[in-house]
Amino acid sequence: MVYKARLPNSFQKDTKKLPENIKSKVIKEIKTVLDDPYCGIALVGNLKGLWKRRIGKYRIVYQILNDEELVIFHSVDLRKKIYK
């Protein structure tokens, strides 16, 4: 089952700031997540309910809404910045 994607403006702004080689990897990871949203790692603590995918030093943080078959991509950035 392929989920639908929601890319808020904040996610799109984050993506525009990335190096070109990382942008292409982000697109590939989005497609992977839409095919299987649970392929990522569930976050814990105050980020519980969110998931992450790793692209080298970068992370994509997203949320899965099963009832709507929707994945909301919240942010993409360097690991050291994304969890602040």
DSSP file (Angstrom, degrees, kcal/mol; ACC not computed):
  #  RESIDUE AA STRUCTURE BP1 BP2  ACC     N-H-->O    O-->H-N    N-H-->O    O-->H-N    TCO  KAPPA ALPHA  PHI   PSI    X-CA   Y-CA   Z-CA
    1    1 A M              0   0    0      0, 0.0     2,-0.6     0, 0.0    68,-0.0   0.000 360.0 360.0 360.0 128.2    0.0    0.0    0.0
    2    2 A V        -     0   0    0     34,-0.1    33,-0.2    35,-0.0     2,-0.1  -0.826 360.0-146.1 -96.6 125.5    1.4    3.4   -1.0
    3    3 A Y        -     0   0    0     31,-2.5    67,-0.2    -2,-0.6     2,-0.2  -0.447  17.0-114.2 -83.0 159.5    0.8    6.2    1.4
    4    4 A K  E     -a   70   0A   0     65,-2.9    67,-2.7    64,-0.2     2,-0.4  -0.608  29.1-130.7 -89.4 156.6    0.3    9.8    0.3
    5    5 A A  E     -a   71   0A   0     -2,-0.2     2,-0.5    65,-0.2    67,-0.2  -0.863  14.0-164.5-111.7 143.2    2.8   12.5    1.3
    6    6 A R  E     -a   72   0A   0     65,-2.4    67,-2.4    -2,-0.4    64,-0.0  -0.993   6.2-171.7-122.2 123.3    2.3   15.9    2.9
    7    7 A L        -     0   0    0     -2,-0.5    67,-0.1    65,-0.2     5,-0.1  -0.841  14.2-152.5-116.2  91.5    5.3   18.2    2.6
    8    8 A P    >>  -     0   0    0      0, 0.0     4,-2.1     0, 0.0     3,-0.5  -0.117  30.6-103.8 -59.3 161.1    4.7   21.4    4.7
    9    9 A N  H 3> S+     0   0    0      1,-0.2     4,-2.5     2,-0.2     5,-0.2   0.858 121.5  58.1 -54.9 -37.9    6.4   24.6    3.7
   10   10 A S  H 3> S+     0   0    0      1,-0.2     4,-2.2     2,-0.2    -1,-0.2   0.897 106.6  47.9 -62.1 -39.8    8.9   24.2    6.5
   11   11 A F  H <> S+     0   0    0     -3,-0.5     4,-2.3    62,-0.2    -1,-0.2   0.912 111.1  50.8 -66.0 -42.4   10.0   20.9    5.1
   12   12 A Q  H  X S+     0   0    0     -4,-2.1     4,-1.9     2,-0.2    -2,-0.2   0.884 110.0  49.9 -63.9 -38.2   10.3   22.4    1.6
   13   13 A K  H  X S+     0   0    0     -4,-2.5     4,-1.0     2,-0.2    -1,-0.2   0.917 110.1  50.8 -65.0 -43.1   12.4   25.3    2.9
   14   14 A D  H >< S+     0   0    0     -4,-2.2     3,-0.6     1,-0.2     4,-0.4   0.917 109.6  51.3 -57.9 -43.5   14.7   22.8    4.7
   15   15 A T  H >< S+     0   0    0     -4,-2.3     3,-1.4     1,-0.2    -1,-0.2   0.876 102.8  58.0 -64.6 -39.3   15.1   20.8    1.5
   16   16 A K  H 3< S+     0   0    0     -4,-1.9    -1,-0.2     1,-0.3    -2,-0.2   0.784 102.5  55.9 -62.7 -26.5   16.1   23.9   -0.5
   17   17 A K  T << S+     0   0    0     -4,-1.0    -1,-0.3    -3,-0.6    -2,-0.2   0.591  89.6  99.9 -80.9 -11.3   19.0   24.5    1.8
   18   18 A L  S <  S-     0   0    0     -3,-1.4     2,-0.0    -4,-0.4    -3,-0.0  -0.365  83.8 -98.4 -78.7 153.7   20.5   21.0    1.3
   19   19 A P    >>  -     0   0    0      0, 0.0     4,-2.1     0, 0.0     3,-0.7  -0.363  39.0-111.0 -62.4 151.3   23.4   20.2   -1.0
   20   20 A E  H 3> S+     0   0    0      1,-0.3     4,-1.8     2,-0.2     5,-0.2   0.867 116.4  54.2 -56.2 -41.5   22.3   18.8   -4.4
   21   21 A N  H 3> S+     0   0    0      1,-0.2     4,-1.1     2,-0.2    -1,-0.3   0.845 110.6  46.9 -65.4 -31.4   23.6   15.3   -3.7
   22   22 A I  H <> S+     0   0    0     -3,-0.7     4,-2.4     2,-0.2    -1,-0.2   0.861 105.6  59.7 -76.4 -36.3   21.6   15.1   -0.5
   23   23 A K  H  X S+     0   0    0     -4,-2.1     4,-2.2     1,-0.2    -2,-0.2   0.922 105.1  48.8 -56.7 -45.2   18.4   16.5   -2.2
   24   24 A S  H  X S+     0   0    0     -4,-1.8     4,-1.8     1,-0.2    -1,-0.2   0.872 111.4  49.6 -65.3 -35.4   18.4   13.6   -4.6
   25   25 A K  H  X S+     0   0    0     -4,-1.1     4,-2.4     2,-0.2    -1,-0.2   0.861 107.5  54.8 -70.0 -34.9   18.8   11.1   -1.7
   26   26 A V  H  X S+     0   0    0     -4,-2.4     4,-2.5     2,-0.2    -2,-0.2   0.923 107.2  50.3 -62.7 -44.4   16.0   12.8    0.2
   27   27 A I  H  X S+     0   0    0     -4,-2.2     4,-2.0     1,-0.2    -1,-0.2   0.918 110.9  49.3 -59.9 -43.6   13.6   12.3   -2.7
   28   28 A K  H  X S+     0   0    0     -4,-1.8     4,-1.9     1,-0.2    -1,-0.2   0.909 111.6  48.7 -62.0 -42.7   14.7    8.6   -2.9
   29   29 A E  H  X S+     0   0    0     -4,-2.4     4,-2.7     2,-0.2    -2,-0.2   0.865 107.0  55.7 -67.5 -36.3   14.0    8.2    0.9
   30   30 A I  H  X S+     0   0    0     -4,-2.5     4,-2.4     2,-0.2    -1,-0.2   0.934 108.5  48.2 -60.1 -45.2   10.6    9.9    0.6
   31   31 A K  H  X S+     0   0    0     -4,-2.0     4,-1.5     1,-0.2    -2,-0.2   0.900 111.5  50.3 -61.8 -40.8    9.6    7.3   -2.0
   32   32 A T  H  X S+     0   0    0     -4,-1.9     4,-2.0     1,-0.2    -2,-0.2   0.923 111.0  48.4 -62.3 -45.0   10.9    4.5    0.2
   33   33 A V  H  < S+     0   0    0     -4,-2.7    -2,-0.2     1,-0.2    -1,-0.2   0.882 107.8  54.7 -64.7 -38.9    8.9    5.8    3.2
   34   34 A L  H  < S+     0   0    0     -4,-2.4   -31,-2.5     1,-0.2    -1,-0.2   0.834 110.0  47.3 -66.4 -30.7    5.8    6.1    1.2
   35   35 A D  H  < S+     0   0    0     -4,-1.5    -1,-0.2     1,-0.3    -2,-0.2   0.871 137.0   6.5 -73.9 -37.9    6.1    2.4    0.1
   36   36 A D    ><  -     0   0    0     -4,-2.0     3,-1.9    -5,-0.1    -1,-0.3  -0.700  64.6-174.9-148.0  88.8    6.7    1.3    3.7
   37   37 A P  G >  S+     0   0    0      0, 0.0     3,-0.9     0, 0.0    -3,-0.1   0.755  83.8  61.8 -59.3 -25.2    6.4    4.0    6.4
   38   38 A Y  G 3  S+     0   0    0      1,-0.2     4,-0.1    -5,-0.1    -5,-0.1   0.283  74.4  93.8 -87.6  12.8    7.6    1.7    9.2
   39   39 A C  G <  S+     0   0    0     -3,-1.9    -1,-0.2    -6,-0.2    -6,-0.1   0.643  77.9  73.4 -75.6 -13.9   11.0    1.2    7.5
   40   40 A G  S <  S-     0   0    0     -3,-0.9     2,-0.5    -4,-0.2    13,-0.2  -0.044  93.7 -93.2 -85.4-168.2   12.3    4.1    9.7
   41   41 A I  E     -B   52   0A   0     11,-2.3    11,-1.9    -2,-0.0     2,-0.2  -0.944  34.6-122.2-114.1 129.8   13.1    4.2   13.4
   42   42 A A  E     -B   51   0A   0     -2,-0.5     9,-0.2     9,-0.2     2,-0.2  -0.478  26.8-133.0 -69.8 136.5   10.5    5.3   15.9
   43   43 A L        -     0   0    0      7,-2.9     6,-0.6     4,-0.3     2,-0.2  -0.514  20.4-152.9 -87.5 160.3   11.6    8.3   18.0
   44   44 A V    >   +     0   0    0      4,-0.2     3,-1.4    -2,-0.2     2,-0.1  -0.650  50.9  27.4-125.1 179.0   11.2    8.3   21.8
   45   45 A G  G >  S-     0   0    0      1,-0.3     3,-1.7    -2,-0.2    -2,-0.0  -0.417 127.9  -8.9  69.7-137.9   10.8   10.9   24.6
   46   46 A N  G 3  S+     0   0    0      1,-0.3    -1,-0.3    -2,-0.1    -3,-0.0   0.507 137.5  58.7 -75.4  -0.8    9.2   14.2   23.6
   47   47 A L  G X  S+     0   0    0     -3,-1.4     3,-1.9     3,-0.1    -4,-0.3   0.199  74.8 140.3-105.4  12.9    9.4   13.1   19.9
   48   48 A K  T <   +     0   0    0     -3,-1.7    -4,-0.2     1,-0.3     3,-0.1  -0.296  62.1  38.3 -57.7 138.1    7.3   10.0   20.5
   49   49 A G  T 3  S+     0   0    0     -6,-0.6    15,-0.5     1,-0.5     2,-0.3   0.243  99.8  97.5 100.1 -11.2    5.0    9.5   17.6
   50   50 A L  E <   - C   0  63A   0     -3,-1.9    -7,-2.9    -7,-0.1    -1,-0.5  -0.743  57.7-153.0-107.6 159.4    7.5   10.6   15.0
   51   51 A W  E     -BC  42  62A   0     11,-3.3    11,-2.6    -2,-0.3     2,-0.3  -0.850   5.2-150.1-126.3 161.3    9.8    8.5   12.9
   52   52 A K  E     -BC  41  61A   0    -11,-1.9   -11,-2.3    -2,-0.3     2,-0.4  -0.966   7.9-162.2-134.5 152.5   13.2    9.1   11.3
   53   53 A R  E     - C   0  60A   0      7,-1.9     7,-2.5    -2,-0.3     2,-0.4  -0.983  22.7-134.2-126.5 143.3   15.2    8.0    8.3
   54   54 A R  E     + C   0  59A   0     -2,-0.4     2,-0.3     5,-0.2     5,-0.2  -0.815  22.6 177.1-103.7 134.5   19.0    8.5    8.1
   55   55 A I  E >   - C   0  58A   0      3,-2.8     3,-2.4    -2,-0.4     2,-0.3  -0.774  66.3 -74.7-130.8  86.3   20.9    9.9    5.2
   56   56 A G  T 3  S-     0   0    0     -2,-0.3    -1,-0.2     1,-0.3   -34,-0.0  -0.452 116.5  -8.8  60.4-120.4   24.5   10.0    6.3
   57   57 A K  T 3  S+     0   0    0     -2,-0.3    22,-3.0    -3,-0.1    -1,-0.3   0.503 126.0  85.1 -84.1  -4.6   24.8   12.9    8.7
   58   58 A Y  E <   -CD  55  78A   0     -3,-2.4    -3,-2.8    20,-0.3     2,-0.4  -0.625  60.7-157.8 -99.9 156.4   21.2   14.1    7.8
   59   59 A R  E     -CD  54  77A   0     18,-2.7    18,-1.7    -2,-0.2     2,-0.5  -0.988   8.5-152.0-132.5 143.0   17.9   13.0    9.2
   60   60 A I  E     -CD  53  76A   0     -7,-2.5    -7,-1.9    -2,-0.4     2,-0.5  -0.971  15.7-159.9-108.8 127.2   14.3   13.1    7.9
   61   61 A V  E     +CD  52  75A   0     14,-2.9    13,-2.1    -2,-0.5    14,-1.5  -0.932  21.0 162.5-110.8 130.0   11.7   13.3   10.6
   62   62 A Y  E     -CD  51  73A   0    -11,-2.6   -11,-3.3    -2,-0.5     2,-0.4  -0.915  30.1-135.1-144.0 167.2    8.1   12.3    9.7
   63   63 A Q  E     -CD  50  72A   0      9,-2.5     9,-2.5    -2,-0.3     2,-0.5  -0.964  16.0-141.0-126.8 141.7    4.8   11.3   11.2
   64   64 A I  E     - D   0  71A   0    -15,-0.5     2,-0.6    -2,-0.4     7,-0.2  -0.905  10.8-171.3-107.2 126.5    2.5    8.4   10.0
   65   65 A L  E  >> - D   0  70A   0      5,-3.2     5,-2.2    -2,-0.5     4,-0.6  -0.875   5.6-177.9-114.2  95.6   -1.2    8.8   10.0
   66   66 A N  T >45S+     0   0    0     -2,-0.6     3,-1.1     1,-0.2    -1,-0.2   0.884  76.4  59.2 -62.9 -42.3   -2.6    5.3    9.3
   67   67 A D  T 345S+     0   0    0      1,-0.3    -1,-0.2     2,-0.1    -2,-0.0   0.851 117.3  33.3 -57.6 -35.1   -6.3    6.2    9.1
   68   68 A E  T 345S-     0   0    0     -3,-0.4    -1,-0.3     2,-0.1    -2,-0.2   0.419 105.1-125.6 -99.2  -0.3   -5.6    8.6    6.3
   69   69 A E  T <<5 +     0   0    0     -3,-1.1   -65,-2.9    -4,-0.6     2,-0.4   0.950  66.0 140.2  50.1  53.3   -2.8    6.6    4.7
   70   70 A L  E   < -aD   4  65A   0     -5,-2.2    -5,-3.2   -67,-0.2     2,-0.5  -0.960  45.3-158.9-131.9 141.4   -0.7    9.7    5.0
   71   71 A V  E     -aD   5  64A   0    -67,-2.7   -65,-2.4    -2,-0.4     2,-0.6  -0.989  10.6-157.3-119.7 124.4    2.9   10.5    5.9
   72   72 A I  E     -aD   6  63A   0     -9,-2.5    -9,-2.5    -2,-0.5     2,-0.7  -0.902   7.6-150.3-102.5 118.7    3.7   14.1    7.0
   73   73 A F  E     + D   0  62A   0    -67,-2.4   -11,-0.3    -2,-0.6   -62,-0.2  -0.803  18.0 178.5 -90.7 113.6    7.4   15.0    6.5
   74   74 A H  E     -     0   0A   0    -13,-2.1     2,-0.3    -2,-0.7   -12,-0.2   0.901  53.5 -14.7 -87.0 -44.5    8.2   17.5    9.2
   75   75 A S  E     - D   0  61A   0    -14,-1.5   -14,-2.9   -64,-0.1     2,-0.3  -0.997  40.8-160.9-159.6 158.4   11.9   18.3    8.8
   76   76 A V  E     + D   0  60A   0     -2,-0.3     2,-0.3   -16,-0.2   -16,-0.2  -0.965  39.2 117.5-143.6 127.5   15.2   17.4    7.2
   77   77 A D  E     - D   0  59A   0    -18,-1.7   -18,-2.7    -2,-0.3    -2,-0.0  -0.960  65.6 -49.3-169.3 179.0   18.5   18.6    8.5
   78   78 A L  E >>  - D   0  58A   0     -2,-0.3     4,-2.2   -20,-0.2     3,-1.4  -0.354  54.1-117.4 -61.8 146.9   21.8   17.7   10.0
   79   79 A R  H 3> S+     0   0    0    -22,-3.0     4,-0.9     1,-0.3    -1,-0.1   0.887 113.6  56.8 -54.9 -42.3   21.5   15.3   12.9
   80   80 A K  H 34 S+     0   0    0    -23,-0.3    -1,-0.3     1,-0.2   -22,-0.1   0.690 117.0  34.8 -67.8 -16.7   23.1   17.8   15.3
   81   81 A K  H X4 S+     0   0    0     -3,-1.4     3,-1.3     2,-0.1    -1,-0.2   0.720 103.0  70.2-103.9 -28.2   20.4   20.4   14.4
   82   82 A I  H 3< S+     0   0    0     -4,-2.2    -2,-0.1     1,-0.3    -3,-0.1   0.781  95.6  50.7 -71.3 -28.7   17.3   18.5   13.8
   83   83 A Y  T 3<        0   0    0     -4,-0.9    -1,-0.3     1,-0.2    -2,-0.1   0.351 360.0 360.0 -93.1   7.9   16.5   17.4   17.4
   84   84 A K    <         0   0    0     -3,-1.3    -1,-0.2     0, 0.0    -2,-0.1   0.449 360.0 360.0 -87.4 360.0   16.8   20.9   18.9
